[in-house]
């Protein structure tokens, strides 16, 4: 069986932690930041974990995680 290729876009967006959780950045932080409150922008800075329903999909894109 051939080697599985990693989806390069996914490898740049997700990191797998020691415990097997998948870390990701939050959305809505790219642009149009003037109308967003400081509190909202501050909370968007913090990383989040991929939900259990999406975990299978992301794991398929990162075969060596």
C-alpha positions, 0 to 999 in steps of 0.5 A: 500500500502506498504512503498516505500524503498529508493535506498541506493546508491542514498541516499548517492549520492544525497541531496535535497535542501530546494527549491527541487533541487537535488544536486550531485557531479561531475564525474572525480574526483576519480583518475588519477588526475595528468594529469588534470589541477588545474583549472579543478580539482578545478571546479570538487570540486563544487557541481552541480544540477541534470538536469531537464531530470534526475530529475524524475528518481532521485526522483523515487529513493528517494521517501521521498524527 
